[in-house]
């Protein structure tokens, strides 16, 4: 079969959950199908295009510079976006060059399936009626949660405006495509009710269980570890909350508690936190596995987010017990006290961390059951087979390519 896949970026270096999910699934699909991949090319990152042959038969790089969020130009983009019906998060990816490339490739090939990966590339697709939208999150929910948890009244007002625009745009795109694939049954049901769509299904999150398997011996260097891209707002919000509200409670009982924050592009506020000798902020690392293997607990203190957190399955595969909020574990088949520890208030989260650190036998049991769950049911091979069945399922006549 011949597949066209469109995304905003190439997949290396692989630093975000959405990249990991796409990369692992495309590697599996590429074993059996001809994959054509269109994405924006970052000239400062030649690794992306260079390694695309690992998952694609043909790659089409499109020149486009996404303005960095910490630049003056982004502030101008935010201001300019106040008058747009498309949220600023989407407008950043509008590209005439990508629209032309997609149209040219579609006209030159007879594809059996066409995939728009995430909502944002859809801006550059002229006719969505024969496309599958692969939705890693319900984007409007993320913005609505930002509107509730924003640090200031101005932040909350801005997020509320963007959430309203995101809801309308996301609804329009989901109704326009041939089908939507979500990453959890929770998201699937939410899209049905929120957007009024019927052609939606879901595939679970997967993990490379062999890659993350813990080596025979590993010493504990950190009590707590957080792994995640530190330029994604939900991660930043979660760690700000943890450092301000949760960590002080933990240190009342364990003043020597050691925390590692592992992920690319940490903001200055988190870099400043590293002045504390008990806190390590790494920035980009070549391999997150040693940090999982060398930590007593993996924390996921998210208050905002959508989709499913690959970081939880990765910690489980690494044999590291997880303490998460309900939102952090949303959409995953986990249970409190069996495969994870769940807590939502600062006091509860601190208590669960302290419990896990003080009772190694309890933590080991959580870790063992968590790893068994992902090994038995959530390899990427199993997950991709389900996606493949959905992708090539017969379509009604009016939406066939």
C-alpha positions as CSV (number, residue, x, y, z in Angstrom):
1,X,0.0,0.0,0.0
2,X,1.1,3.6,-0.5
3,X,0.7,6.1,2.3
4,X,1.1,9.9,2.3
5,X,2.0,11.3,5.8
6,X,2.1,15.0,6.5
7,X,3.5,16.5,9.7
8,X,5.0,19.8,10.8
9,X,8.5,18.4,11.6
10,X,10.9,15.6,10.8
11,X,11.3,13.1,13.7
12,X,14.9,13.4,14.8
13,X,16.2,14.3,17.2
14,X,13.2,12.6,18.9
15,X,12.5,14.8,22.0
16,X,8.7,14.9,22.2
17,X,5.9,12.4,22.9
18,X,4.2,13.1,19.6
19,X,7.4,12.5,17.7
20,X,8.0,9.2,19.5
21,X,4.5,7.9,18.8
22,X,4.7,8.9,15.1
23,X,8.3,7.6,14.6
24,X,7.6,4.2,16.2
25,X,4.4,3.7,14.2
26,X,5.9,4.8,10.9
27,X,8.8,2.4,11.4
28,X,6.4,-0.4,11.7
29,X,4.3,0.8,8.7
30,X,7.4,1.3,6.6
31,X,8.2,-2.4,6.9
32,X,5.1,-3.2,4.9
33,X,4.1,-0.1,3.0
34,X,5.5,2.7,0.8
35,X,5.5,5.9,2.9
36,X,5.8,9.4,1.5
37,X,6.5,12.0,4.2
38,X,6.1,15.8,3.9
39,X,7.4,18.1,6.7
40,X,9.0,21.4,7.4
41,X,12.7,21.3,7.1
42,X,14.9,22.9,9.8
43,X,18.2,23.9,8.3
44,X,19.7,24.1,11.8
45,X,18.8,20.4,12.3
46,X,20.1,18.4,9.3
47,X,19.6,15.2,11.3
48,X,15.9,15.3,10.8
49,X,15.9,15.0,7.0
50,X,19.0,12.8,7.0
51,X,17.4,10.1,9.1
52,X,14.0,10.2,7.5
53,X,14.8,7.1,5.5
54,X,14.4,5.1,8.7
55,X,10.6,5.5,8.4
56,X,9.9,6.9,4.9
57,X,10.4,5.7,1.3
58,X,10.3,9.3,0.0
59,X,10.7,12.5,1.9
60,X,9.7,16.0,0.9
61,X,11.3,18.8,3.0
62,X,9.5,22.1,2.9
63,X,11.4,25.3,3.9
64,X,9.6,27.1,6.7
65,X,10.8,28.9,9.9
66,X,8.6,28.5,12.9
67,X,9.2,31.6,15.1
68,X,10.7,30.7,18.5
69,X,8.3,31.4,21.4
70,X,11.0,33.3,23.3
71,X,11.7,35.8,20.5
72,X,10.4,39.3,20.0
73,X,8.9,38.2,16.7
74,X,6.7,35.7,18.5
75,X,5.3,38.6,20.7
76,X,4.4,40.4,17.4
77,X,2.8,37.1,16.2
78,X,0.7,36.9,19.3
79,X,-0.5,40.4,18.9
80,X,-1.2,40.0,15.2
81,X,-3.2,36.8,15.9
82,X,-5.7,38.6,18.1
83,X,-7.7,39.4,14.9
84,X,-7.5,35.9,13.4
85,X,-10.2,33.2,13.5
86,X,-7.5,30.6,13.6
87,X,-5.6,30.3,17.0
88,X,-2.0,31.6,17.1
89,X,-0.8,28.0,17.8
90,X,-2.1,27.0,14.4
91,X,-1.2,30.2,12.4
92,X,2.5,29.6,13.1
93,X,2.3,26.6,10.6
94,X,0.5,28.2,7.7
95,X,2.7,27.8,4.6
96,X,2.1,28.4,0.9
97,X,5.1,26.2,0.2
98,X,3.7,23.2,2.1
99,X,0.3,23.7,0.5
100,X,1.9,23.6,-3.0
101,X,4.1,20.6,-2.1
102,X,1.1,18.6,-0.8
103,X,-1.0,19.4,-3.9
104,X,1.9,18.4,-6.2
105,X,2.6,15.1,-4.4
106,X,-1.1,14.2,-4.2
107,X,-1.6,14.8,-8.0
108,X,1.5,12.7,-8.8
109,X,0.6,9.6,-6.9
110,X,-2.4,7.4,-6.2
111,X,-2.3,7.0,-2.4
112,X,-4.2,4.3,-0.6
113,X,-4.3,6.5,2.6
114,X,-3.4,10.1,3.5
115,X,-2.6,11.1,7.1
116,X,-2.6,14.6,8.6
117,X,-0.5,14.1,11.8
118,X,-1.8,16.6,14.4
119,X,-4.2,19.3,13.7
120,X,-1.7,22.0,12.6
121,X,-0.7,20.8,9.1
122,X,-4.4,20.7,8.1
123,X,-4.1,24.5,7.4
124,X,-2.1,23.5,4.3
125,X,-4.4,20.9,2.9
126,X,-6.9,22.2,0.3
127,X,-9.4,19.4,0.5
128,X,-9.6,17.3,3.7
129,X,-12.4,15.0,2.6
130,X,-10.2,11.9,1.9
131,X,-7.7,12.4,4.8
132,X,-7.3,10.7,8.1
133,X,-6.6,13.1,11.0
134,X,-4.3,11.6,13.6
135,X,-5.1,13.5,16.8
136,X,-2.6,13.0,19.6
137,X,-4.6,15.4,21.8
138,X,-7.9,17.2,22.0
139,X,-6.2,20.6,21.5
140,X,-9.2,22.7,22.6
141,X,-9.2,20.9,26.0
142,X,-5.6,21.8,26.6
143,X,-6.3,25.5,26.0
144,X,-9.4,25.4,28.2
145,X,-7.3,24.0,31.0
146,X,-4.7,26.7,30.5
147,X,-7.5,29.3,30.8
148,X,-8.4,27.9,34.2
149,X,-4.9,27.6,35.5
150,X,-3.2,30.6,34.0
151,X,-0.9,32.5,36.4
152,X,-2.5,35.9,35.9
153,X,-5.8,37.4,34.8
154,X,-4.2,38.5,31.5
155,X,-2.9,35.0,30.9
156,X,-6.3,33.5,31.6
157,X,-8.1,35.9,29.4
158,X,-5.8,35.3,26.5
159,X,-6.0,31.5,26.9
160,X,-9.8,31.7,27.0
161,X,-9.9,33.6,23.7
162,X,-7.5,31.1,22.1
163,X,-9.5,28.1,23.5
164,X,-12.7,29.4,21.9
165,X,-10.9,29.7,18.5
166,X,-9.2,26.4,18.9
167,X,-12.6,24.7,19.6
168,X,-14.2,26.1,16.5
169,X,-11.2,25.3,14.3
170,X,-10.7,21.8,15.7
171,X,-14.4,21.0,15.3
172,X,-14.4,22.2,11.7
173,X,-11.3,20.1,10.8
174,X,-12.6,17.0,12.5
175,X,-15.9,17.2,10.6
176,X,-14.1,17.8,7.3
177,X,-11.8,14.8,7.3
178,X,-12.7,11.2,6.3
179,X,-12.0,9.9,9.8
180,X,-10.2,10.8,13.0
181,X,-7.9,8.5,15.0
182,X,-7.4,9.4,18.6
183,X,-4.8,8.1,21.0
184,X,-7.2,6.8,23.7
185,X,-10.8,5.8,24.2
186,X,-11.2,8.8,26.5
187,X,-10.3,11.2,23.7
188,X,-12.4,9.2,21.2
189,X,-15.5,9.6,23.2
190,X,-14.7,13.3,24.0
191,X,-14.4,14.0,20.3
192,X,-17.7,12.3,19.5
193,X,-19.6,14.5,22.0
194,X,-17.6,17.7,21.6
195,X,-17.4,17.8,17.8
196,X,-20.5,15.8,16.8
197,X,-18.5,13.3,14.7
198,X,-19.1,9.6,14.2
199,X,-16.1,8.6,12.0
200,X,-13.6,8.5,14.9
201,X,-11.7,5.6,16.5
202,X,-8.7,5.2,18.8
203,X,-5.4,3.4,19.1
204,X,-3.6,3.1,22.4
205,X,-0.2,4.5,23.3
206,X,2.7,2.1,22.8
207,X,6.2,1.7,24.1
208,X,9.5,0.0,23.1
209,X,9.6,-2.4,26.0
210,X,12.9,-3.9,25.1
211,X,14.6,-0.5,24.6
212,X,13.6,0.7,28.1
213,X,14.2,-2.5,30.0
214,X,16.3,-1.8,33.0
215,X,19.8,-3.3,33.0
216,X,20.8,-5.8,35.6
217,X,22.1,-3.3,38.0
218,X,21.6,0.5,38.3
219,X,22.4,2.7,41.3
220,X,19.8,5.3,42.5
221,X,21.1,8.9,42.0
222,X,17.8,10.7,42.2
223,X,14.8,10.3,44.4
224,X,12.4,11.9,41.8
225,X,12.7,12.5,38.1
226,X,10.5,14.4,35.6
227,X,11.1,13.6,31.9
228,X,9.5,15.7,29.3
229,X,10.1,18.6,26.8
230,X,10.4,21.7,28.8
231,X,9.2,24.0,26.0
232,X,5.7,22.5,26.1
233,X,3.4,24.6,28.3
234,X,1.7,21.8,30.2
235,X,5.1,20.4,31.3
236,X,6.3,23.9,32.4
237,X,3.1,24.5,34.2
238,X,3.2,21.2,36.0
239,X,6.8,21.6,37.1
240,X,6.2,25.2,38.3
241,X,3.4,23.8,40.5
242,X,5.5,20.9,41.7
243,X,8.4,23.2,42.7
244,X,6.2,25.8,44.4
245,X,3.5,23.7,46.1
246,X,4.6,20.1,46.3
247,X,8.4,19.9,46.6
248,X,8.5,22.1,49.8
249,X,6.1,19.6,51.5
250,X,8.3,16.7,50.5
251,X,11.4,18.4,51.8
252,X,9.8,19.0,55.2
253,X,10.2,15.3,55.8
254,X,13.1,14.6,53.4
255,X,15.2,17.7,53.2
256,X,17.8,15.9,51.2
257,X,15.3,14.8,48.4
258,X,17.0,14.9,45.0
259,X,15.1,15.9,41.9
260,X,16.1,15.7,38.3
261,X,14.2,17.6,35.6
262,X,15.1,16.1,32.2
263,X,14.0,17.7,28.9
264,X,14.9,20.1,26.2
265,X,14.7,23.9,26.4
266,X,13.9,24.5,30.1
267,X,12.8,28.1,30.7
268,X,14.9,30.4,32.9
269,X,12.7,29.9,35.9
270,X,13.6,26.2,35.9
271,X,17.2,26.9,35.2
272,X,17.2,29.2,38.3
273,X,15.8,26.3,40.3
274,X,19.0,24.3,39.5
275,X,20.9,26.7,41.9
276,X,19.5,24.5,44.6
277,X,22.1,21.7,45.0
278,X,19.4,19.1,45.3
279,X,17.8,19.9,41.9
280,X,19.3,19.0,38.6
281,X,18.0,20.6,35.4
282,X,19.6,18.8,32.4
283,X,18.3,20.4,29.2
284,X,18.5,18.1,26.2
285,X,20.1,14.7,26.9
286,X,21.1,12.0,24.4
287,X,19.2,9.3,26.3
288,X,16.6,9.6,29.0
289,X,16.8,5.9,30.0
290,X,19.7,6.3,32.5
291,X,17.7,9.0,34.4
292,X,14.7,6.6,34.7
293,X,16.8,3.7,35.8
294,X,18.7,5.8,38.3
295,X,15.6,7.4,39.9
296,X,13.4,6.0,42.7
297,X,10.2,7.5,41.3
298,X,9.1,9.1,38.1
299,X,6.7,12.1,38.6
300,X,4.0,13.4,36.2
301,X,2.5,16.5,38.0
302,X,0.5,17.8,35.1
303,X,-2.5,20.0,35.6
304,X,-3.0,20.7,31.9
305,X,-2.7,18.4,28.9
306,X,-4.5,16.1,26.5
307,X,-4.0,12.8,24.7
308,X,-1.9,10.3,26.6
309,X,1.5,10.6,28.2
310,X,4.2,8.3,26.7
311,X,6.4,9.3,29.6
312,X,4.3,7.1,31.9
313,X,4.6,4.0,29.7
314,X,8.3,4.6,29.2
315,X,8.8,4.8,33.0
316,X,6.8,1.6,33.4
317,X,8.9,-0.2,30.8
318,X,12.0,1.1,32.6
319,X,10.7,-0.5,35.8
320,X,10.4,2.9,37.5
321,X,7.3,3.5,39.6
322,X,5.1,6.5,38.7
323,X,3.3,9.2,40.7
324,X,0.9,11.2,38.5
325,X,-2.0,13.5,38.6
326,X,-5.3,12.3,37.2
327,X,-4.8,14.5,34.1
328,X,-1.2,13.2,33.7
329,X,-2.5,9.6,33.5
330,X,-5.6,10.5,31.5
331,X,-6.5,8.0,28.8
332,X,-4.1,5.3,30.0
333,X,-5.3,1.9,31.4
334,X,-3.7,2.4,34.8
335,X,-5.1,2.0,38.3
336,X,-4.1,3.8,41.5
337,X,-2.2,1.6,43.9
338,X,-1.7,-1.2,41.3
339,X,0.2,0.2,38.3
340,X,0.6,3.9,39.3
341,X,0.1,6.2,42.2
342,X,-2.5,9.0,41.6
343,X,-2.8,12.3,43.5
344,X,-4.2,15.7,42.5
345,X,-3.7,18.1,45.4
346,X,-0.2,19.3,46.5
347,X,-0.7,17.6,49.8
348,X,-1.8,14.3,48.2
349,X,1.0,14.4,45.6
350,X,3.6,15.0,48.3
351,X,2.2,12.2,50.4
352,X,2.3,9.7,47.5
353,X,5.9,10.6,46.7
354,X,6.9,10.2,50.4
355,X,5.1,6.9,50.6
356,X,6.9,5.6,47.5
357,X,10.3,6.7,48.8
358,X,9.7,5.4,52.3
359,X,8.3,2.0,51.2
360,X,10.6,0.4,48.6
361,X,8.7,-2.9,48.7
362,X,5.5,-1.0,47.7
363,X,7.2,0.9,44.9
364,X,8.7,-2.3,43.6
365,X,5.3,-3.9,43.4
366,X,3.9,-0.9,41.5
367,X,6.9,-1.0,39.1
368,X,6.6,-4.7,38.5
369,X,2.9,-4.6,37.7
370,X,3.3,-1.5,35.6
371,X,6.0,-3.2,33.4
372,X,3.9,-6.3,33.1
373,X,1.0,-4.2,31.8
374,X,3.1,-2.6,29.0
375,X,5.0,-5.8,28.1
376,X,1.8,-7.8,27.7
377,X,-0.3,-5.3,25.8
378,X,1.4,-2.2,24.5
379,X,4.3,-2.9,22.2
380,X,4.5,-0.6,19.1
381,X,4.0,-3.6,16.9
382,X,0.6,-4.4,18.5
383,X,-0.4,-0.7,18.5
384,X,0.5,-0.1,14.9
385,X,-1.5,-3.2,13.7
386,X,-4.6,-1.6,15.1
387,X,-3.8,1.7,13.5
388,X,-3.2,0.0,10.2
389,X,-6.6,-1.8,10.3
390,X,-8.3,1.6,10.9
391,X,-6.3,3.4,8.2
392,X,-7.1,0.9,5.4
393,X,-10.7,0.1,6.5
394,X,-13.2,0.5,3.7
395,X,-14.6,4.1,3.4
396,X,-18.0,5.2,2.3
397,X,-18.2,6.0,-1.4
398,X,-18.5,9.8,-0.9
399,X,-15.1,10.0,1.0
400,X,-13.0,7.6,-1.0
401,X,-9.8,9.0,-2.6
